[in-house]
Amino acid sequence: FSEITLAEIESNEALTLLKAFHLYQFTVEYLQFTQEHQDRALLAMRKENDKLLLENANLRERLKEKGIQIKHLKKEGGMHRDSSLQSLSTKSLFPGGLKSTFSCLFCSKCFIKEHFLQE
């Protein structure tokens, strides 16, 4: 840098130059501060992003496991459900059992009362 004499400082031009120098110095300090702040914010966001990506992968894996579990339960439930629904409906519809029903001669339907079979 250059040396500024007292006479130059007293003049108007030197004072303007000094004010401009301070202004430039504050601008550089502000830019350094904002760059450091942005670097810290970026680092924090990267850490959060990594954490969320890991959580996302874990949730996708759990979702896949639950989907497989649901498929197995549907297969198991489908076999048991059909037989249990048939026996439940038979018991509720025919309290005396299937022997107390009247079968149609023309189709496979069963009726509770005989008058349904009459033409």
N, CA, C and O atoms as a GROMACS GRO file, in nm:
protein
  476
    1PHE      N    1   0.084  -0.119   0.000
    1PHE     CA    2   0.000   0.000   0.000
    1PHE      C    3   0.088   0.124   0.000
    1PHE      O    4   0.211   0.116   0.008
    2SER      N    5   0.024   0.234  -0.009
    2SER     CA    6   0.102   0.358  -0.014
    2SER      C    7   0.084   0.434   0.115
    2SER      O    8  -0.010   0.412   0.191
    3GLU      N    9   0.175   0.522   0.139
    3GLU     CA   10   0.167   0.604   0.259
    3GLU      C   11   0.087   0.730   0.229
    3GLU      O   12   0.102   0.791   0.123
    4ILE      N   13   0.003   0.766   0.322
    4ILE     CA   14  -0.078   0.886   0.305
    4ILE      C   15  -0.026   0.988   0.406
    4ILE      O   16  -0.014   0.960   0.525
    5THR      N   17   0.004   1.103   0.358
    5THR     CA   18   0.054   1.208   0.445
    5THR      C   19  -0.060   1.281   0.510
    5THR      O   20  -0.176   1.269   0.469
    6LEU      N   21  -0.028   1.357   0.612
    6LEU     CA   22  -0.128   1.433   0.686
    6LEU      C   23  -0.191   1.538   0.597
    6LEU      O   24  -0.310   1.566   0.610
    7ALA      N   25  -0.116   1.597   0.509
    7ALA     CA   26  -0.170   1.698   0.418
    7ALA      C   27  -0.273   1.637   0.324
    7ALA      O   28  -0.373   1.700   0.291
    8GLU      N   29  -0.247   1.513   0.280
    8GLU     CA   30  -0.344   1.447   0.191
    8GLU      C   31  -0.471   1.410   0.266
    8GLU      O   32  -0.581   1.417   0.211
    9ILE      N   33  -0.454   1.372   0.391
    9ILE     CA   34  -0.572   1.336   0.472
    9ILE      C   35  -0.659   1.458   0.493
    9ILE      O   36  -0.782   1.449   0.493
   10GLU      N   37  -0.594   1.572   0.511
   10GLU     CA   38  -0.670   1.694   0.534
   10GLU      C   39  -0.742   1.740   0.409
   10GLU      O   40  -0.843   1.810   0.417
   11SER      N   41  -0.692   1.703   0.297
   11SER     CA   42  -0.761   1.745   0.175
   11SER      C   43  -0.885   1.660   0.155
   11SER      O   44  -0.897   1.551   0.212
   12ASN      N   45  -0.973   1.708   0.076
   12ASN     CA   46  -1.100   1.641   0.052
   12ASN      C   47  -1.083   1.512  -0.027
   12ASN      O   48  -1.156   1.416  -0.002
   13GLU      N   49  -0.991   1.507  -0.117
   13GLU     CA   50  -0.972   1.390  -0.201
   13GLU      C   51  -0.922   1.271  -0.118
   13GLU      O   52  -0.968   1.158  -0.136
   14ALA      N   53  -0.831   1.298  -0.030
   14ALA     CA   54  -0.778   1.190   0.054
   14ALA      C   55  -0.885   1.136   0.146
   14ALA      O   56  -0.889   1.015   0.170
   15LEU      N   57  -0.971   1.221   0.199
   15LEU     CA   58  -1.078   1.178   0.288
   15LEU      C   59  -1.178   1.089   0.213
   15LEU      O   60  -1.225   0.988   0.266
   16THR      N   61  -1.207   1.125   0.093
   16THR     CA   62  -1.297   1.043   0.010
   16THR      C   63  -1.233   0.908  -0.019
   16THR      O   64  -1.300   0.805  -0.016
   17LEU      N   65  -1.104   0.910  -0.049
   17LEU     CA   66  -1.031   0.786  -0.074
   17LEU      C   67  -1.029   0.697   0.049
   17LEU      O   68  -1.045   0.575   0.038
   18LEU      N   69  -1.009   0.756   0.166
   18LEU     CA   70  -1.008   0.681   0.291
   18LEU      C   71  -1.144   0.619   0.320
   18LEU      O   72  -1.151   0.504   0.364
   19LYS      N   73  -1.251   0.694   0.297
   19LYS     CA   74  -1.387   0.642   0.318
   19LYS      C   75  -1.415   0.527   0.221
   19LYS      O   76  -1.476   0.427   0.259
   20ALA      N   77  -1.371   0.542   0.098
   20ALA     CA   78  -1.391   0.436  -0.001
   20ALA      C   79  -1.312   0.311   0.039
   20ALA      O   80  -1.362   0.200   0.023
   21PHE      N   81  -1.190   0.328   0.090
   21PHE     CA   82  -1.109   0.216   0.134
   21PHE      C   83  -1.178   0.141   0.247
   21PHE      O   84  -1.182   0.018   0.246
   22HIS      N   85  -1.232   0.215   0.347
   22HIS     CA   86  -1.306   0.152   0.458
   22HIS      C   87  -1.430   0.078   0.407
   22HIS      O   88  -1.462  -0.032   0.452
   23LEU      N   89  -1.496   0.140   0.313
   23LEU     CA   90  -1.615   0.078   0.256
   23LEU      C   91  -1.579  -0.053   0.186
   23LEU      O   92  -1.650  -0.152   0.202
   24TYR      N   93  -1.472  -0.054   0.110
   24TYR     CA   94  -1.426  -0.176   0.042
   24TYR      C   95  -1.384  -0.282   0.143
   24TYR      O   96  -1.410  -0.401   0.124
   25GLN      N   97  -1.319  -0.238   0.250
   25GLN     CA   98  -1.275  -0.331   0.354
   25GLN      C   99  -1.396  -0.397   0.421
   25GLN      O  100  -1.396  -0.518   0.443
   26PHE      N  101  -1.498  -0.318   0.454
   26PHE     CA  102  -1.620  -0.374   0.516
   26PHE      C  103  -1.692  -0.467   0.419
   26PHE      O  104  -1.749  -0.568   0.460
   27THR      N  105  -1.690  -0.434   0.291
   27THR     CA  106  -1.754  -0.519   0.191
   27THR      C  107  -1.686  -0.655   0.183
   27THR      O  108  -1.753  -0.758   0.177
   28VAL      N  109  -1.553  -0.655   0.183
   28VAL     CA  110  -1.479  -0.782   0.179
   28VAL      C  111  -1.504  -0.863   0.305
   28VAL      O  112  -1.522  -0.984   0.296
   29GLU      N  113  -1.507  -0.799   0.422
   29GLU     CA  114  -1.535  -0.871   0.547
   29GLU      C  115  -1.675  -0.930   0.545
   29GLU      O  116  -1.696  -1.043   0.589
   30TYR      N  117  -1.771  -0.854   0.494
   30TYR     CA  118  -1.908  -0.904   0.486
   30TYR      C  119  -1.916  -1.024   0.392
   30TYR      O  120  -1.982  -1.123   0.423
   31LEU      N  121  -1.850  -1.016   0.278
   31LEU     CA  122  -1.851  -1.128   0.183
   31LEU      C  123  -1.786  -1.252   0.243
   31LEU      O  124  -1.834  -1.363   0.220
   32GLN      N  125  -1.677  -1.235   0.318
   32GLN     CA  126  -1.614  -1.349   0.385
   32GLN      C  127  -1.707  -1.411   0.488
   32GLN      O  128  -1.718  -1.533   0.497
   33PHE      N  129  -1.774  -1.324   0.566
   33PHE     CA  130  -1.868  -1.373   0.667
   33PHE      C  131  -1.982  -1.451   0.603
   33PHE      O  132  -2.017  -1.559   0.650
   34THR      N  133  -2.041  -1.396   0.496
   34THR     CA  134  -2.153  -1.464   0.432
   34THR      C  135  -2.109  -1.595   0.366
   34THR      O  136  -2.184  -1.692   0.364
   35GLN      N  137  -1.987  -1.598   0.313
   35GLN     CA  138  -1.938  -1.722   0.253
   35GLN      C  139  -1.919  -1.829   0.360
   35GLN      O  140  -1.955  -1.945   0.338
   36GLU      N  141  -1.864  -1.793   0.475
   36GLU     CA  142  -1.849  -1.889   0.585
   36GLU      C  143  -1.986  -1.936   0.634
   36GLU      O  144  -2.004  -2.055   0.663
   37HIS      N  145  -2.080  -1.844   0.643
   37HIS     CA  146  -2.216  -1.880   0.687
   37HIS      C  147  -2.281  -1.977   0.588
   37HIS      O  148  -2.343  -2.075   0.628
   38GLN      N  149  -2.266  -1.949   0.460
   38GLN     CA  150  -2.323  -2.036   0.357
   38GLN      C  151  -2.255  -2.174   0.359
   38GLN      O  152  -2.322  -2.276   0.338
   39ASP      N  153  -2.127  -2.178   0.383
   39ASP     CA  154  -2.055  -2.306   0.392
   39ASP      C  155  -2.107  -2.389   0.508
   39ASP      O  156  -2.129  -2.509   0.495
   40ARG      N  157  -2.128  -2.324   0.624
   40ARG     CA  158  -2.181  -2.396   0.741
   40ARG      C  159  -2.324  -2.445   0.715
   40ARG      O  160  -2.359  -2.557   0.751
   41ALA      N  161  -2.405  -2.359   0.653
   41ALA     CA  162  -2.543  -2.398   0.622
   41ALA      C  163  -2.545  -2.515   0.523
   41ALA      O  164  -2.625  -2.607   0.538
   42LEU      N  165  -2.459  -2.511   0.423
   42LEU     CA  166  -2.451  -2.619   0.324
   42LEU      C  167  -2.408  -2.750   0.389
   42LEU      O  168  -2.463  -2.855   0.357
   43LEU      N  169  -2.313  -2.743   0.479
   43LEU     CA  170  -2.268  -2.863   0.549
   43LEU      C  171  -2.381  -2.922   0.633
   43LEU      O  172  -2.401  -3.043   0.635
   44ALA      N  173  -2.454  -2.835   0.703
   44ALA     CA  174  -2.567  -2.883   0.784
   44ALA      C  175  -2.674  -2.946   0.696
   44ALA      O  176  -2.732  -3.048   0.732
   45MET      N  177  -2.702  -2.885   0.582
   45MET     CA  178  -2.803  -2.940   0.492
   45MET      C  179  -2.758  -3.073   0.432
   45MET      O  180  -2.840  -3.163   0.412
   46ARG      N  181  -2.631  -3.086   0.403
   46ARG     CA  182  -2.580  -3.214   0.351
   46ARG      C  183  -2.595  -3.324   0.454
   46ARG      O  184  -2.633  -3.436   0.421
   47LYS      N  185  -2.564  -3.291   0.581
   47LYS     CA  186  -2.580  -3.391   0.687
   47LYS      C  187  -2.726  -3.431   0.700
   47LYS      O  188  -2.758  -3.549   0.714
   48GLU      N  189  -2.815  -3.333   0.698
   48GLU     CA  190  -2.958  -3.362   0.709
   48GLU      C  191  -3.005  -3.444   0.589
   48GLU      O  192  -3.085  -3.536   0.604
   49ASN      N  193  -2.956  -3.410   0.471
   49ASN     CA  194  -2.992  -3.485   0.350
   49ASN      C  195  -2.946  -3.630   0.359
   49ASN      O  196  -3.020  -3.721   0.324
   50ASP      N  197  -2.824  -3.652   0.406
   50ASP     CA  198  -2.774  -3.789   0.422
   50ASP      C  199  -2.859  -3.867   0.522
   50ASP      O  200  -2.890  -3.984   0.500
   51LYS      N  201  -2.896  -3.800   0.631
   51LYS     CA  202  -2.979  -3.865   0.732
   51LYS      C  203  -3.116  -3.900   0.674
   51LYS      O  204  -3.168  -4.010   0.698
   52LEU      N  205  -3.175  -3.808   0.597
   52LEU     CA  206  -3.306  -3.834   0.538
   52LEU      C  207  -3.299  -3.942   0.430
   52LEU      O  208  -3.393  -4.021   0.416
   53LEU      N  209  -3.191  -3.947   0.354
   53LEU     CA  210  -3.175  -4.053   0.255
   53LEU      C  211  -3.166  -4.191   0.322
   53LEU      O  212  -3.223  -4.288   0.273
   54LEU      N  213  -3.094  -4.198   0.432
   54LEU     CA  214  -3.083  -4.323   0.507
   54LEU      C  215  -3.219  -4.363   0.563
   54LEU      O  216  -3.258  -4.480   0.556
   55GLU      N  217  -3.291  -4.266   0.618
   55GLU     CA  218  -3.424  -4.294   0.672
   55GLU      C  219  -3.519  -4.339   0.560
   55GLU      O  220  -3.599  -4.430   0.579
   56ASN      N  221  -3.508  -4.276   0.444
   56ASN     CA  222  -3.590  -4.312   0.329
   56ASN      C  223  -3.561  -4.456   0.287
   56ASN      O  224  -3.654  -4.533   0.259
   57ALA      N  225  -3.434  -4.493   0.281
   57ALA     CA  226  -3.398  -4.630   0.244
   57ALA      C  227  -3.452  -4.730   0.345
   57ALA      O  228  -3.502  -4.836   0.307
   58ASN      N  229  -3.443  -4.697   0.474
   58ASN     CA  230  -3.496  -4.786   0.578
   58ASN      C  231  -3.647  -4.801   0.565
   58ASN      O  232  -3.700  -4.912   0.579
   59LEU      N  233  -3.716  -4.690   0.539
   59LEU     CA  234  -3.862  -4.697   0.526
   59LEU      C  235  -3.903  -4.776   0.402
   59LEU      O  236  -4.002  -4.849   0.404
   60ARG      N  237  -3.827  -4.760   0.294
   60ARG     CA  238  -3.858  -4.839   0.174
   60ARG      C  239  -3.840  -4.988   0.200
   60ARG      O  240  -3.919  -5.070   0.154
   61GLU      N  241  -3.736  -5.023   0.275
   61GLU     CA  242  -3.712  -5.163   0.309
   61GLU      C  243  -3.825  -5.217   0.397
   61GLU      O  244  -3.872  -5.329   0.376
   62ARG      N  245  -3.867  -5.138   0.495
   62ARG     CA  246  -3.978  -5.181   0.581
   62ARG      C  247  -4.107  -5.196   0.500
   62ARG      O  248  -4.184  -5.290   0.521
   63LEU      N  249  -4.128  -5.104   0.406
   63LEU     CA  250  -4.247  -5.111   0.321
   63LEU      C  251  -4.245  -5.238   0.236
   63LEU      O  252  -4.347  -5.303   0.219
   64LYS      N  253  -4.129  -5.271   0.185
   64LYS     CA  254  -4.115  -5.392   0.105
   64LYS      C  255  -4.144  -5.516   0.191
   64LYS      O  256  -4.213  -5.607   0.147
   65GLU      N  257  -4.089  -5.518   0.313
   65GLU     CA  258  -4.113  -5.631   0.404
   65GLU      C  259  -4.262  -5.642   0.438
   65GLU      O  260  -4.318  -5.752   0.441
   66LYS      N  261  -4.324  -5.528   0.465
   66LYS     CA  262  -4.468  -5.530   0.499
   66LYS      C  263  -4.551  -5.578   0.380
   66LYS      O  264  -4.651  -5.648   0.398
   67GLY      N  265  -4.511  -5.540   0.258
   67GLY     CA  266  -4.582  -5.586   0.139
   67GLY      C  267  -4.574  -5.736   0.125
   67GLY      O  268  -4.673  -5.802   0.094
   68ILE      N  269  -4.455  -5.792   0.149
   68ILE     CA  270  -4.438  -5.937   0.143
   68ILE      C  271  -4.521  -6.004   0.252
   68ILE      O  272  -4.585  -6.107   0.229
   69GLN      N  273  -4.520  -5.944   0.370
   69GLN     CA  274  -4.597  -5.999   0.482
   69GLN      C  275  -4.747  -5.995   0.449
   69GLN      O  276  -4.820  -6.089   0.482
   70ILE      N  277  -4.794  -5.889   0.386
   70ILE     CA  278  -4.935  -5.878   0.349
   70ILE      C  279  -4.971  -5.985   0.247
   70ILE      O  280  -5.078  -6.046   0.255
   71LYS      N  281  -4.882  -6.008   0.150
   71LYS     CA  282  -4.909  -6.111   0.049
   71LYS      C  283  -4.924  -6.248   0.114
   71LYS      O  284  -5.014  -6.325   0.080
   72HIS      N  285  -4.833  -6.278   0.209
   72HIS     CA  286  -4.841  -6.408   0.278
   72HIS      C  287  -4.969  -6.418   0.360
   72HIS      O  288  -5.034  -6.522   0.361
   73LEU      N  289  -5.004  -6.310   0.428
   73LEU     CA  290  -5.126  -6.312   0.509
   73LEU      C  291  -5.250  -6.327   0.420
   73LEU      O  292  -5.346  -6.394   0.458
   74LYS      N  293  -5.247  -6.263   0.304
   74LYS     CA  294  -5.362  -6.278   0.213
   74LYS      C  295  -5.374  -6.421   0.164
   74LYS      O  296  -5.484  -6.475   0.154
   75LYS      N  297  -5.259  -6.484   0.134
   75LYS     CA  298  -5.262  -6.624   0.091
   75LYS      C  299  -5.317  -6.713   0.202
   75LYS      O  300  -5.405  -6.795   0.179
   76GLU      N  301  -5.262  -6.695   0.323
   76GLU     CA  302  -5.308  -6.775   0.438
   76GLU      C  303  -5.453  -6.746   0.470
   76GLU      O  304  -5.534  -6.837   0.488
   77GLY      N  305  -5.486  -6.618   0.476
   77GLY     CA  306  -5.623  -6.578   0.511
   77GLY      C  307  -5.723  -6.620   0.407
   77GLY      O  308  -5.838  -6.650   0.440
   78GLY      N  309  -5.681  -6.624   0.282
   78GLY     CA  310  -5.772  -6.665   0.175
   78GLY      C  311  -5.814  -6.809   0.190
   78GLY      O  312  -5.931  -6.842   0.168
   79MET      N  313  -5.720  -6.896   0.228
   79MET     CA  314  -5.753  -7.037   0.245
   79MET      C  315  -5.841  -7.057   0.368
   79MET      O  316  -5.941  -7.128   0.362
   80HIS      N  317  -5.805  -6.993   0.478
   80HIS     CA  318  -5.882  -7.011   0.601
   80HIS      C  319  -6.014  -6.936   0.595
   80HIS      O  320  -6.116  -6.980   0.648
   81ARG      N  321  -6.011  -6.822   0.528
   81ARG     CA  322  -6.130  -6.738   0.526
   81ARG      C  323  -6.243  -6.806   0.450
   81ARG      O  324  -6.358  -6.802   0.494
   82ASP      N  325  -6.212  -6.869   0.339
   82ASP     CA  326  -6.316  -6.934   0.261
   82ASP      C  327  -6.385  -7.044   0.341
   82ASP      O  328  -6.508  -7.051   0.344
   83SER      N  329  -6.307  -7.128   0.404
   83SER     CA  330  -6.367  -7.238   0.480
   83SER      C  331  -6.438  -7.186   0.604
   83SER      O  332  -6.544  -7.237   0.641
   84SER      N  333  -6.381  -7.087   0.670
   84SER     CA  334  -6.445  -7.036   0.792
   84SER      C  335  -6.571  -6.958   0.758
   84SER      O  336  -6.667  -6.962   0.835
   85LEU      N  337  -6.574  -6.888   0.646
   85LEU     CA  338  -6.695  -6.817   0.606
   85LEU      C  339  -6.805  -6.914   0.566
   85LEU      O  340  -6.922  -6.891   0.594
   86GLN      N  341  -6.767  -7.022   0.500
   86GLN     CA  342  -6.868  -7.120   0.462
   86GLN      C  343  -6.930  -7.185   0.584
   86GLN      O  344  -7.051  -7.201   0.592
   87SER      N  345  -6.846  -7.223   0.680
   87SER     CA  346  -6.900  -7.288   0.799
   87SER      C  347  -6.981  -7.189   0.883
   87SER      O  348  -7.082  -7.225   0.942
   88LEU      N  349  -6.935  -7.063   0.887
   88LEU     CA  350  -7.008  -6.961   0.962
   88LEU      C  351  -7.142  -6.934   0.898
   88LEU      O  352  -7.244  -6.925   0.966
   89SER      N  353  -7.143  -6.920   0.766
   89SER     CA  354  -7.271  -6.893   0.699
   89SER      C  355  -7.364  -7.014   0.708
   89SER      O  356  -7.485  -6.997   0.722
   90THR      N  357  -7.309  -7.133   0.701
   90THR     CA  358  -7.390  -7.254   0.713
   90THR      C  359  -7.454  -7.261   0.851
   90THR      O  360  -7.572  -7.292   0.863
   91LYS      N  361  -7.377  -7.233   0.954
   91LYS     CA  362  -7.429  -7.239   1.090
   91LYS      C  363  -7.534  -7.132   1.114
   91LYS      O  364  -7.635  -7.157   1.180
   92SER      N  365  -7.510  -7.012   1.061
   92SER     CA  366  -7.605  -6.904   1.088
   92SER      C  367  -7.732  -6.918   1.003
   92SER      O  368  -7.841  -6.884   1.049
   93LEU      N  369  -7.719  -6.968   0.880
   93LEU     CA  370  -7.835  -6.982   0.795
   93LEU      C  371  -7.915  -7.109   0.824
   93LEU      O  372  -8.038  -7.110   0.815
   94PHE      N  373  -7.845  -7.215   0.859
   94PHE     CA  374  -7.911  -7.343   0.882
   94PHE      C  375  -7.880  -7.391   1.023
   94PHE      O  376  -7.786  -7.469   1.042
   95PRO      N  377  -7.957  -7.346   1.121
   95PRO     CA  378  -7.927  -7.385   1.260
   95PRO      C  379  -7.935  -7.536   1.282
   95PRO      O  380  -7.867  -7.588   1.370
   96GLY      N  381  -8.016  -7.604   1.207
   96GLY     CA  382  -8.028  -7.749   1.223
   96GLY      C  383  -7.925  -7.825   1.141
   96GLY      O  384  -7.926  -7.948   1.142
   97GLY      N  385  -7.838  -7.757   1.071
   97GLY     CA  386  -7.738  -7.822   0.987
   97GLY      C  387  -7.790  -7.834   0.844
   97GLY      O  388  -7.902  -7.792   0.814
   98LEU      N  389  -7.706  -7.890   0.758
   98LEU     CA  390  -7.743  -7.903   0.617
   98LEU      C  391  -7.851  -8.009   0.594
   98LEU      O  392  -7.914  -8.011   0.489
   99LYS      N  393  -7.872  -8.098   0.693
   99LYS     CA  394  -7.974  -8.202   0.678
   99LYS      C  395  -8.114  -8.143   0.681
   99LYS      O  396  -8.208  -8.201   0.627
  100SER      N  397  -8.129  -8.027   0.745
  100SER     CA  398  -8.261  -7.966   0.754
  100SER      C  399  -8.291  -7.876   0.636
  100SER      O  400  -8.387  -7.799   0.641
  101THR      N  401  -8.211  -7.881   0.529
  101THR     CA  402  -8.233  -7.798   0.410
  101THR      C  403  -8.299  -7.881   0.301
  101THR      O  404  -8.302  -8.004   0.306
  102PHE      N  405  -8.352  -7.810   0.202
  102PHE     CA  406  -8.420  -7.874   0.090
  102PHE      C  407  -8.346  -7.836  -0.037
  102PHE      O  408  -8.335  -7.718  -0.070
  103SER      N  409  -8.294  -7.935  -0.108
  103SER     CA  410  -8.216  -7.912  -0.230
  103SER      C  411  -8.307  -7.906  -0.350
  103SER      O  412  -8.407  -7.977  -0.357
  104CYS      N  413  -8.271  -7.822  -0.444
  104CYS     CA  414  -8.345  -7.809  -0.569
  104CYS      C  415  -8.304  -7.923  -0.663
  104CYS      O  416  -8.187  -7.962  -0.667
  105LEU      N  417  -8.402  -7.977  -0.738
  105LEU     CA  418  -8.374  -8.086  -0.830
  105LEU      C  419  -8.311  -8.036  -0.960
  105LEU      O  420  -8.247  -8.114  -1.031
  106PHE      N  421  -8.328  -7.908  -0.992
  106PHE     CA  422  -8.281  -7.854  -1.120
  106PHE      C  423  -8.148  -7.780  -1.109
  106PHE      O  424  -8.078  -7.765  -1.209
  107CYS      N  425  -8.113  -7.734  -0.991
  107CYS     CA  426  -7.986  -7.661  -0.973
  107CYS      C  427  -7.921  -7.703  -0.841
  107CYS      O  428  -7.970  -7.795  -0.775
  108SER      N  429  -7.814  -7.638  -0.804
  108SER     CA  430  -7.741  -7.678  -0.683
  108SER      C  431  -7.780  -7.596  -0.561
  108SER      O  432  -7.711  -7.601  -0.459
  109LYS      N  433  -7.888  -7.522  -0.568
  109LYS     CA  434  -7.929  -7.437  -0.456
  109LYS      C  435  -7.996  -7.519  -0.347
  109LYS      O  436  -8.058  -7.622  -0.372
  110CYS      N  437  -7.980  -7.468  -0.221
  110CYS     CA  438  -8.045  -7.528  -0.106
  110CYS      C  439  -8.136  -7.423  -0.044
  110CYS      O  440  -8.104  -7.305  -0.041
  111PHE      N  441  -8.252  -7.469   0.005
  111PHE     CA  442  -8.349  -7.377   0.065
  111PHE      C  443  -8.381  -7.422   0.206
  111PHE      O  444  -8.372  -7.540   0.239
  112ILE      N  445  -8.419  -7.326   0.289
  112ILE     CA  446  -8.452  -7.356   0.429
  112ILE      C  447  -8.591  -7.421   0.438
  112ILE      O  448  -8.612  -7.514   0.516
  113LYS      N  449  -8.683  -7.369   0.360
  113LYS     CA  450  -8.820  -7.421   0.366
  113LYS      C  451  -8.858  -7.486   0.233
  113LYS      O  452  -8.809  -7.449   0.127
  114GLU      N  453  -8.943  -7.582   0.243
  114GLU     CA  454  -8.978  -7.660   0.124
  114GLU      C  455  -9.068  -7.583   0.028
  114GLU      O  456  -9.068  -7.612  -0.091
  115HIS      N  457  -9.143  -7.487   0.077
  115HIS     CA  458  -9.236  -7.416  -0.010
  115HIS      C  459  -9.164  -7.331  -0.116
  115HIS      O  460  -9.227  -7.288  -0.213
  116PHE      N  461  -9.033  -7.305  -0.100
  116PHE     CA  462  -8.956  -7.234  -0.203
  116PHE      C  463  -8.936  -7.322  -0.326
  116PHE      O  464  -8.915  -7.271  -0.436
  117LEU      N  465  -8.942  -7.453  -0.307
  117LEU     CA  466  -8.922  -7.546  -0.417
  117LEU      C  467  -9.046  -7.570  -0.499
  117LEU      O  468  -9.039  -7.623  -0.609
  118GLN      N  469  -9.160  -7.530  -0.445
  118GLN     CA  470  -9.286  -7.553  -0.516
  118GLN      C  471  -9.298  -7.455  -0.633
  118GLN      O  472  -9.254  -7.340  -0.626
  119GLU      N  473  -9.357  -7.505  -0.739
  119GLU     CA  474  -9.370  -7.423  -0.860
  119GLU      C  475  -9.491  -7.337  -0.857
  119GLU      O  476  -9.516  -7.262  -0.951
   0.00000   0.00000   0.00000
